[in-house]
Amino acid sequence: MDEFDQGSTDNTLEMTADLVAAYVSNNNVPMSELPALIAKVHAALDGLGNSVAAEPVGPEKPTPAQIKKSITPDALISFEDGKPYKTMRRHLTMRGLTPEAYRAKYGLPADYPMTSAAYSAQRSALAHSLGLGQKRRKAAPEVEEAPEATPKPKDRKKVAETA
């Protein structure tokens, strides 16, 4: 571990020297300000190396009470933006998520709905009113049409001879 720290310090010193040399070659810096410039650059580079890497913060997992509250009869409350939606699919697609990924991201149960109950009932009622969802009726047997009683045309020769 000490070897890594020593290498890191050497690297910081080299970068400090390179940066200060490049700056001084293009800018007029009085000799009296040079030590302060070196100290500032070294402190800045050292601060970058020692900064604590921010841990990626994932979304907070909702509590069971929050999950229950997010399901209302008229809408579902999104955990992404907190807004109510009748259906979640389009909202999630716009955010690059699938329903399965959304459930996994927030730790939701597999049976978490993606459509509000009122909207589902409305769509169901519409489908039933259109006759969808009913078993097909068997077609009534076709009644054979009786041939019409039309007289056969007489032979033209016989008609011509009699006339």
Backbone as ProteinMPNN parsed JSONL, in Angstrom:
{"seq_chain_A": "MDEFDQGSTDNTLEMTADLVAAYVSNNNVPMSELPALIAKVHAALDGLGNSVAAEPVGPEKPTPAQIKKSITPDALISFEDGKPYKTMRRHLTMRGLTPEAYRAKYGLPADYPMTSAAYSAQRSALAHSLGLGQKRRKAAPEVEEAPEATPKPKDRKKVAETA", "coords_chain_A": {"N_chain_A": [[0.829, -1.183, 0.0], [2.018, 1.194, 0.712], [3.78, 1.529, -1.382], [2.059, 2.169, -3.451], [1.039, 4.598, -2.538], [3.413, 6.092, -2.528], [4.029, 6.06, -5.264], [1.832, 7.422, -6.208], [2.214, 9.928, -5.044], [4.614, 10.694, -6.273], [3.712, 10.823, -8.889], [1.868, 12.903, -8.668], [3.594, 15.004, -8.024], [5.11, 15.122, -10.387], [3.109, 15.803, -12.249], [2.398, 18.275, -11.191], [4.76, 19.744, -11.571], [4.903, 19.689, -14.387], [2.523, 21.073, -15.099], [2.919, 23.605, -13.876], [5.259, 24.422, -15.177], [4.342, 24.597, -17.84], [2.458, 26.626, -17.543], [4.028, 28.796, -16.658], [5.687, 29.121, -18.847], [4.046, 30.312, -20.725], [2.974, 32.518, -19.477], [3.696, 35.539, -17.673], [5.186, 35.313, -14.645], [5.992, 36.52, -11.514], [9.044, 35.891, -9.675], [8.667, 35.744, -6.93], [6.071, 34.843, -6.573], [6.055, 32.293, -7.484], [6.56, 29.979, -5.687], [4.101, 29.943, -4.279], [2.294, 29.475, -6.334], [3.08, 26.917, -7.147], [2.473, 25.485, -4.813], [-0.326, 25.828, -4.698], [-1.174, 24.516, -7.062], [-0.221, 21.938, -6.567], [-1.69, 21.282, -4.269], [-4.259, 21.321, -5.326], [-4.15, 19.214, -7.194], [-3.529, 17.123, -5.465], [-5.794, 17.127, -3.901], [-7.659, 16.281, -5.757], [-6.874, 13.633, -6.138], [-7.253, 12.547, -3.618], [-9.904, 12.79, -3.124], [-12.973, 11.472, -2.079], [-14.427, 8.872, -3.741], [-17.544, 9.229, -5.087], [-20.152, 7.223, -4.141], [-22.261, 5.377, -6.228], [-25.511, 6.348, -6.052], [-28.355, 4.643, -5.74], [-31.863, 4.447, -6.556], [-34.143, 5.05, -3.892], [-35.562, 2.348, -2.203], [-38.977, 1.823, -2.12], [-41.149, 1.755, 0.738], [-43.353, -0.836, 1.981], [-45.753, 0.453, 2.636], [-45.63, 2.778, 1.089], [-45.688, 1.636, -1.431], [-48.245, 0.545, -1.431], [-49.735, 2.912, -1.221], [-49.177, 4.04, -3.668], [-50.799, 2.848, -5.482], [-53.777, 3.654, -6.668], [-57.366, 3.801, -7.192], [-57.929, 5.321, -9.5], [-55.479, 5.993, -10.678], [-51.937, 5.251, -11.073], [-49.196, 5.993, -9.08], [-46.156, 7.178, -10.089], [-42.887, 6.08, -9.247], [-40.729, 7.191, -10.355], [-41.15, 9.943, -11.076], [-43.181, 10.832, -9.429], [-45.704, 11.474, -10.357], [-49.193, 10.965, -11.249], [-50.446, 8.278, -13.266], [-52.522, 6.72, -15.739], [-51.832, 4.502, -17.206], [-48.732, 2.836, -17.024], [-46.892, 1.989, -18.88], [-46.211, 3.557, -21.251], [-45.093, 5.805, -20.039], [-42.904, 4.655, -18.717], [-41.476, 3.652, -20.89], [-40.671, 5.996, -22.134], [-38.737, 6.748, -20.367], [-36.867, 4.854, -20.696], [-37.246, 2.332, -19.567], [-38.476, -0.966, -18.875], [-41.512, -2.635, -17.848], [-40.695, -4.777, -16.19], [-38.059, -4.064, -15.527], [-38.556, -1.71, -14.144], [-39.994, -2.657, -11.949], [-37.977, -4.203, -10.782], [-36.039, -2.236, -10.248], [-37.185, -0.673, -8.236], [-37.848, -2.548, -6.377], [-40.377, -3.742, -6.455], [-43.288, -5.875, -6.152], [-43.895, -8.787, -8.236], [-46.498, -8.843, -9.128], [-47.278, -6.222, -9.282], [-49.356, -3.706, -10.505], [-49.583, -2.342, -13.865], [-51.463, -0.791, -14.938], [-54.159, 1.338, -14.11], [-56.929, 0.504, -11.948], [-59.491, 1.578, -12.529], [-59.2, 2.393, -15.18], [-58.71, -0.055, -16.428], [-61.171, -1.32, -15.94], [-62.856, 0.357, -17.392], [-61.924, -0.06, -20.009], [-62.506, -2.766, -20.227], [-65.316, -2.754, -20.042], [-65.923, -1.374, -22.375], [-64.984, -3.19, -24.288], [-66.719, -5.359, -23.833], [-69.14, -4.165, -24.522], [-68.791, -3.899, -27.209], [-69.002, -6.447, -27.968], [-66.883, -8.105, -27.74], [-64.982, -10.783, -26.369], [-66.935, -12.652, -26.033], [-68.1, -15.952, -26.609], [-67.966, -17.323, -29.842], [-70.874, -17.495, -31.798], [-72.542, -20.314, -33.103], [-72.969, -20.709, -36.539], [-76.145, -20.433, -38.044], [-77.778, -23.22, -39.529], [-77.734, -23.314, -43.04], [-80.559, -22.673, -45.011], [-81.768, -24.509, -47.615], [-82.502, -23.15, -50.688], [-85.569, -23.361, -52.36], [-86.064, -24.332, -55.695], [-87.154, -21.901, -57.992], [-90.394, -21.738, -59.413], [-90.348, -21.521, -62.417], [-91.4, -21.415, -65.713], [-90.044, -23.533, -68.204], [-88.274, -22.296, -70.948], [-89.747, -22.537, -74.085], [-88.868, -24.546, -76.841], [-87.404, -22.891, -79.533], [-87.784, -23.581, -82.13], [-90.137, -25.019, -82.137], [-91.853, -23.06, -81.281], [-91.696, -21.267, -83.365], [-92.722, -22.766, -85.476], [-95.37, -23.147, -84.78], [-96.372, -20.659, -84.934]], "CA_chain_A": [[0.0, 0.0, 0.0], [2.914, 2.346, 0.754], [4.321, 1.704, -2.725], [1.039, 2.863, -4.233], [1.013, 5.984, -2.074], [4.64, 6.731, -2.995], [3.873, 6.259, -6.706], [0.817, 8.452, -6.38], [2.839, 11.203, -4.691], [5.553, 11.014, -7.351], [2.908, 11.199, -10.053], [1.308, 14.227, -8.385], [4.697, 15.965, -8.142], [5.434, 15.254, -11.814], [2.036, 16.569, -12.898], [2.503, 19.654, -10.707], [5.894, 20.369, -12.263], [4.531, 19.879, -15.794], [1.509, 22.127, -15.199], [3.513, 24.902, -13.541], [6.19, 24.765, -16.263], [3.55, 25.021, -18.997], [1.828, 27.909, -17.224], [5.069, 29.825, -16.585], [6.234, 29.36, -20.188], [3.11, 31.135, -21.492], [2.536, 33.672, -18.684], [4.725, 36.189, -16.855], [4.949, 35.102, -13.221], [7.156, 36.984, -10.73], [9.73, 34.844, -8.916], [8.153, 35.683, -5.562], [4.776, 34.146, -6.578], [6.228, 30.928, -7.99], [6.293, 28.946, -4.678], [2.668, 29.902, -3.963], [1.642, 28.833, -7.482], [3.384, 25.479, -7.068], [1.712, 24.94, -3.681], [-1.751, 25.779, -5.064], [-1.389, 23.474, -8.074], [-0.021, 20.643, -5.914], [-2.835, 21.047, -3.38], [-5.42, 21.015, -6.171], [-3.987, 17.855, -7.723], [-3.599, 16.199, -4.337], [-7.207, 17.079, -3.518], [-8.364, 15.443, -6.731], [-6.52, 12.242, -5.907], [-7.73, 12.098, -2.315], [-11.354, 12.942, -2.973], [-13.686, 10.215, -1.909], [-15.261, 8.578, -4.903], [-18.961, 9.203, -4.726], [-20.781, 5.942, -4.42], [-23.482, 5.582, -7.005], [-26.694, 6.274, -5.206], [-29.499, 4.106, -6.46], [-33.13, 4.974, -6.055], [-34.583, 4.48, -2.623], [-36.6, 1.331, -2.323], [-40.158, 2.269, -1.381], [-41.636, 0.888, 1.802], [-44.636, -1.443, 1.603], [-46.829, 1.447, 2.745], [-45.535, 3.646, -0.089], [-46.135, 0.848, -2.583], [-49.705, 0.467, -1.342], [-50.262, 4.251, -1.496], [-48.971, 4.394, -5.076], [-51.859, 2.22, -6.276], [-55.091, 4.229, -6.385], [-58.322, 3.299, -8.187], [-57.925, 6.1, -10.735], [-54.152, 6.169, -11.268], [-50.767, 4.707, -10.4], [-48.223, 7.051, -8.84], [-44.835, 6.738, -10.533], [-41.773, 6.306, -8.336], [-39.742, 7.946, -11.121], [-41.363, 11.388, -10.985], [-44.221, 11.149, -8.457], [-46.942, 11.904, -11.008], [-50.155, 9.875, -11.469], [-50.636, 7.821, -14.643], [-53.507, 5.653, -15.91], [-51.014, 3.358, -17.598], [-47.325, 3.134, -16.774], [-46.017, 1.499, -19.94], [-45.675, 4.639, -22.086], [-44.246, 6.626, -19.16], [-41.653, 3.94, -18.482], [-40.763, 3.569, -22.162], [-40.028, 7.294, -22.34], [-37.594, 6.818, -19.463], [-35.953, 3.767, -21.018], [-37.46, 1.19, -18.677], [-39.559, -1.905, -19.138], [-42.196, -2.891, -16.574], [-39.887, -5.674, -15.357], [-36.929, -3.29, -15.008], [-39.124, -0.765, -13.172], [-40.287, -3.425, -10.731], [-36.702, -4.582, -10.176], [-35.357, -1.022, -9.79], [-37.789, -0.194, -6.997], [-38.163, -3.667, -5.495], [-41.827, -3.934, -6.432], [-43.662, -7.273, -6.369], [-44.127, -9.157, -9.637], [-47.895, -8.587, -9.498], [-47.558, -4.781, -9.225], [-50.07, -3.393, -11.753], [-49.077, -1.301, -14.756], [-52.648, -0.067, -15.4], [-55.045, 1.621, -12.982], [-58.12, -0.349, -11.904], [-60.607, 2.249, -13.211], [-58.929, 2.365, -16.62], [-58.919, -1.442, -16.85], [-62.617, -1.569, -15.938], [-63.414, 1.12, -18.513], [-61.57, -0.77, -21.246], [-63.243, -4.022, -20.218], [-66.716, -2.443, -20.358], [-65.963, -1.029, -23.796], [-64.821, -4.426, -25.049], [-67.956, -6.132, -23.719], [-70.204, -3.491, -25.277], [-68.535, -4.166, -28.628], [-69.231, -7.867, -28.206], [-65.639, -8.866, -27.64], [-64.909, -11.608, -25.183], [-68.005, -13.642, -26.011], [-67.816, -17.072, -27.488], [-68.611, -17.17, -31.137], [-72.101, -18.261, -31.966], [-72.496, -21.194, -34.262], [-73.78, -20.189, -37.641], [-77.39, -21.18, -38.257], [-77.66, -24.018, -40.756], [-78.318, -22.626, -44.192], [-81.766, -23.275, -45.565], [-81.62, -24.618, -49.061], [-83.568, -22.45, -51.387], [-86.323, -24.185, -53.306], [-85.975, -23.725, -57.027], [-88.346, -21.141, -58.355], [-91.226, -22.398, -60.415], [-90.41, -20.745, -63.662], [-91.56, -22.352, -66.824], [-88.912, -23.653, -69.095], [-88.575, -21.687, -72.244], [-90.045, -23.525, -75.124], [-87.895, -24.621, -77.91], [-87.707, -21.842, -80.502], [-88.273, -24.171, -83.377], [-91.541, -25.354, -81.977], [-92.573, -21.807, -81.174], [-91.723, -20.67, -84.696], [-93.591, -23.573, -86.324], [-96.753, -22.933, -84.399], [-96.801, -19.308, -85.234]], "C_chain_A": [[0.874, 1.247, 0.0], [3.513, 2.606, -0.621], [3.334, 2.467, -3.597], [0.991, 4.337, -3.848], [2.237, 6.741, -2.572], [4.543, 7.018, -4.489], [2.875, 7.357, -6.993], [1.393, 9.831, -6.088], [3.81, 11.637, -5.775], [4.801, 11.49, -8.584], [2.327, 12.597, -9.87], [2.389, 15.294, -8.522], [5.07, 16.191, -9.607], [4.379, 16.086, -12.537], [2.079, 18.03, -12.471], [3.61, 20.388, -11.452], [5.552, 20.647, -13.723], [3.535, 21.026, -15.957], [2.096, 23.514, -14.929], [4.465, 25.343, -14.649], [5.431, 25.254, -17.493], [2.932, 26.391, -18.752], [2.858, 29.041, -17.267], [5.635, 30.126, -17.971], [5.327, 30.261, -21.019], [2.664, 32.399, -20.759], [3.72, 34.247, -17.904], [4.344, 36.034, -15.393], [6.184, 35.605, -12.469], [7.729, 35.84, -9.901], [9.14, 34.681, -7.522], [6.824, 34.911, -5.485], [4.893, 32.685, -7.011], [6.004, 29.856, -6.917], [4.806, 28.828, -4.323], [1.895, 29.21, -5.086], [1.848, 27.325, -7.441], [2.561, 24.838, -5.952], [0.231, 24.812, -4.025], [-2.032, 24.654, -6.053], [-1.249, 22.098, -7.439], [-1.2, 20.302, -5.007], [-4.076, 20.673, -4.19], [-5.329, 19.593, -6.714], [-4.084, 16.816, -6.618], [-5.039, 16.043, -3.869], [-8.022, 16.231, -4.475], [-8.101, 13.971, -6.482], [-7.092, 11.697, -4.619], [-9.233, 12.207, -2.152], [-12.002, 11.573, -2.915], [-14.577, 10.014, -3.126], [-16.704, 8.472, -4.446], [-19.55, 7.858, -5.11], [-22.043, 6.189, -5.225], [-24.7, 5.352, -6.117], [-27.85, 5.792, -6.062], [-30.776, 4.705, -5.903], [-33.488, 4.297, -4.734], [-35.666, 3.449, -2.891], [-37.807, 1.796, -1.512], [-40.558, 1.246, -0.319], [-42.939, 0.239, 1.337], [-45.802, -0.464, 1.684], [-46.82, 2.387, 1.54], [-46.007, 2.916, -1.342], [-47.656, 0.793, -2.596], [-50.345, 1.814, -1.675], [-50.153, 4.609, -2.978], [-50.041, 3.799, -5.985], [-53.194, 2.801, -5.829], [-56.061, 3.704, -7.431], [-58.221, 4.02, -9.535], [-56.568, 6.189, -11.409], [-53.099, 5.429, -10.453], [-49.764, 5.846, -10.255], [-46.844, 6.496, -9.19], [-43.788, 7.031, -9.469], [-40.661, 7.075, -9.041], [-39.913, 9.442, -10.915], [-42.49, 11.791, -10.035], [-45.537, 11.594, -9.048], [-47.875, 10.713, -11.205], [-50.306, 9.56, -12.961], [-51.699, 6.734, -14.669], [-52.802, 4.369, -16.314], [-49.552, 3.754, -17.457], [-46.429, 2.822, -17.967], [-45.402, 2.628, -20.768], [-44.729, 5.522, -21.273], [-42.893, 5.951, -18.95], [-40.82, 3.848, -19.754], [-40.037, 4.879, -22.445], [-38.779, 7.435, -21.47], [-36.626, 5.654, -19.67], [-36.078, 2.557, -20.12], [-38.549, 0.285, -19.231], [-40.293, -2.094, -17.812], [-41.376, -3.784, -15.633], [-38.714, -4.919, -14.734], [-37.391, -2.295, -13.945], [-39.4, -1.479, -11.857], [-38.993, -3.792, -10.009], [-35.995, -3.368, -9.569], [-35.878, -0.562, -8.435], [-38.202, -1.324, -6.057], [-39.647, -3.928, -5.365], [-42.156, -5.406, -6.662], [-43.973, -7.534, -7.842], [-45.557, -8.874, -10.076], [-48.266, -7.106, -9.38], [-48.195, -4.369, -10.549], [-49.375, -2.303, -12.563], [-50.218, -0.469, -15.327], [-53.559, 0.153, -14.199], [-56.315, 0.778, -13.088], [-59.281, 0.278, -12.669], [-60.425, 2.201, -14.727], [-59.137, 0.954, -17.17], [-60.401, -1.766, -16.929], [-63.284, -0.856, -17.109], [-63.133, 0.408, -19.837], [-62.33, -2.089, -21.355], [-64.699, -3.795, -20.598], [-66.868, -2.101, -21.837], [-65.859, -2.284, -24.66], [-66.094, -5.266, -25.007], [-69.081, -5.49, -24.517], [-70.029, -3.683, -26.783], [-68.722, -5.639, -28.974], [-67.965, -8.696, -28.169], [-65.661, -9.689, -26.365], [-66.028, -12.621, -25.066], [-67.61, -14.778, -26.938], [-68.57, -16.871, -28.786], [-69.845, -18.047, -31.204], [-71.948, -19.141, -33.191], [-73.416, -20.632, -35.325], [-75.011, -21.07, -37.806], [-77.245, -21.993, -39.537], [-78.38, -23.303, -41.897], [-79.52, -23.4, -44.704], [-81.584, -23.309, -47.074], [-82.807, -23.952, -49.721], [-84.238, -23.414, -52.359], [-86.223, -23.525, -54.673], [-87.287, -23.026, -57.37], [-89.102, -21.882, -59.455], [-91.349, -21.495, -61.634], [-90.542, -21.727, -64.808], [-90.318, -22.354, -67.696], [-89.248, -22.945, -70.395], [-88.786, -22.777, -73.285], [-88.972, -23.463, -76.184], [-88.283, -23.632, -78.992], [-88.261, -22.434, -81.803], [-89.756, -24.465, -83.273], [-92.367, -24.094, -81.912], [-92.703, -21.193, -82.558], [-92.665, -21.443, -85.608], [-95.051, -23.321, -86.0], [-97.219, -21.541, -84.759], [-96.966, -19.027, -86.669]], "O_chain_A": [[0.53, 2.247, -0.63], [3.733, 3.757, -0.996], [3.732, 3.317, -4.393], [0.913, 5.213, -4.708], [2.128, 7.893, -2.991], [4.931, 8.096, -4.938], [3.058, 8.139, -7.926], [1.097, 10.793, -6.796], [3.835, 12.807, -6.158], [5.21, 12.447, -9.241], [2.297, 13.387, -10.814], [2.137, 16.366, -9.072], [5.318, 17.325, -10.018], [4.708, 16.963, -13.335], [1.829, 18.924, -13.279], [3.421, 21.516, -11.908], [5.872, 21.716, -14.243], [3.687, 21.858, -16.851], [1.813, 24.471, -15.649], [4.476, 26.516, -15.021], [5.84, 26.231, -18.121], [2.889, 27.224, -19.657], [2.603, 30.105, -17.833], [6.023, 31.262, -18.245], [5.809, 30.919, -21.941], [2.035, 33.267, -21.365], [4.635, 33.515, -17.525], [3.319, 36.551, -14.948], [7.299, 35.168, -12.752], [7.005, 34.938, -9.479], [9.12, 33.571, -6.991], [6.492, 34.378, -4.427], [3.927, 31.929, -6.912], [5.308, 28.882, -7.201], [4.313, 27.724, -4.093], [0.958, 28.453, -4.829], [0.918, 26.552, -7.67], [2.009, 23.754, -6.14], [-0.402, 23.811, -3.689], [-3.01, 23.921, -5.903], [-2.037, 21.194, -7.719], [-1.655, 19.159, -4.982], [-4.851, 19.807, -3.782], [-6.313, 18.854, -6.698], [-4.659, 15.746, -6.816], [-5.456, 14.951, -3.485], [-8.959, 15.545, -4.068], [-9.009, 13.148, -6.602], [-7.388, 10.505, -4.529], [-9.78, 11.761, -1.143], [-11.611, 10.646, -3.625], [-15.375, 10.881, -3.484], [-17.031, 7.716, -3.531], [-19.454, 7.42, -6.256], [-22.805, 7.109, -4.93], [-24.87, 4.289, -5.52], [-28.264, 6.469, -7.002], [-30.754, 5.395, -4.884], [-33.174, 3.129, -4.504], [-36.566, 3.662, -3.704], [-37.667, 2.128, -0.335], [-40.335, 0.045, -0.467], [-43.563, 0.722, 0.392], [-46.736, -0.543, 0.886], [-47.878, 2.753, 1.028], [-46.65, 3.508, -2.209], [-48.283, 0.971, -3.641], [-51.382, 1.859, -2.337], [-50.952, 5.397, -3.485], [-50.17, 4.209, -7.139], [-53.686, 2.484, -4.746], [-55.624, 3.205, -8.468], [-58.405, 3.406, -10.586], [-56.506, 6.439, -12.612], [-53.33, 5.037, -9.31], [-49.515, 6.581, -11.211], [-46.42, 5.472, -8.653], [-43.796, 8.1, -8.859], [-39.74, 7.562, -8.385], [-38.946, 10.142, -10.614], [-42.731, 12.984, -9.852], [-46.414, 12.051, -8.314], [-47.414, 9.578, -11.317], [-50.295, 10.458, -13.804], [-51.784, 5.921, -13.749], [-53.13, 3.286, -15.829], [-49.186, 4.894, -17.744], [-45.317, 3.342, -18.053], [-44.187, 2.65, -20.964], [-43.682, 5.936, -21.77], [-41.854, 6.61, -19.002], [-39.595, 3.953, -19.704], [-38.911, 4.871, -22.943], [-37.862, 8.176, -21.823], [-35.676, 5.489, -18.906], [-35.105, 1.827, -19.93], [-39.432, 0.729, -19.966], [-39.756, -1.752, -16.759], [-41.368, -3.57, -14.421], [-38.406, -5.107, -13.557], [-36.691, -2.067, -12.959], [-39.079, -0.969, -10.784], [-38.912, -3.708, -8.783], [-35.413, -3.468, -8.489], [-35.107, -0.115, -7.586], [-38.846, -1.071, -5.038], [-40.127, -4.295, -4.292], [-41.38, -6.115, -7.303], [-44.276, -6.609, -8.595], [-45.812, -8.683, -11.265], [-49.45, -6.771, -9.379], [-47.638, -4.65, -11.611], [-48.672, -1.454, -12.014], [-49.983, 0.452, -16.109], [-53.716, -0.738, -13.364], [-56.722, 0.387, -14.183], [-59.988, -0.426, -13.389], [-61.387, 1.992, -15.466], [-59.682, 0.79, -18.262], [-60.845, -2.413, -17.877], [-64.18, -1.41, -17.746], [-64.018, 0.295, -20.684], [-62.747, -2.484, -22.444], [-65.261, -4.555, -21.388], [-67.843, -2.503, -22.473], [-66.574, -2.418, -25.653], [-66.506, -5.822, -26.025], [-69.889, -6.192, -25.124], [-71.0, -3.636, -27.538], [-68.614, -6.029, -30.137], [-67.982, -9.872, -28.532], [-66.306, -9.309, -25.388], [-66.071, -13.38, -24.097], [-66.886, -14.588, -27.915], [-69.669, -16.317, -28.811], [-69.855, -19.183, -30.73], [-71.314, -18.767, -34.177], [-74.506, -20.141, -35.031], [-74.93, -22.295, -37.718], [-76.663, -21.524, -40.515], [-79.477, -22.768, -41.734], [-79.491, -24.626, -44.812], [-81.291, -22.3, -47.716], [-83.959, -24.171, -49.349], [-83.581, -24.17, -53.074], [-86.291, -22.301, -54.787], [-88.375, -23.517, -57.068], [-88.514, -22.555, -60.301], [-92.35, -20.803, -61.825], [-89.86, -22.751, -64.847], [-89.65, -21.339, -67.891], [-90.381, -23.0, -70.872], [-88.082, -23.786, -73.329], [-88.284, -22.459, -76.372], [-89.464, -23.565, -79.331], [-89.104, -21.833, -82.47], [-90.528, -24.197, -84.193], [-93.479, -24.059, -82.439], [-93.755, -20.642, -82.881], [-93.344, -20.838, -86.437], [-95.883, -23.291, -86.907], [-98.424, -21.316, -84.869], [-97.327, -17.911, -87.042]]}, "name": "protein", "num_of_chains": 1, "seq": "MDEFDQGSTDNTLEMTADLVAAYVSNNNVPMSELPALIAKVHAALDGLGNSVAAEPVGPEKPTPAQIKKSITPDALISFEDGKPYKTMRRHLTMRGLTPEAYRAKYGLPADYPMTSAAYSAQRSALAHSLGLGQKRRKAAPEVEEAPEATPKPKDRKKVAETA"}
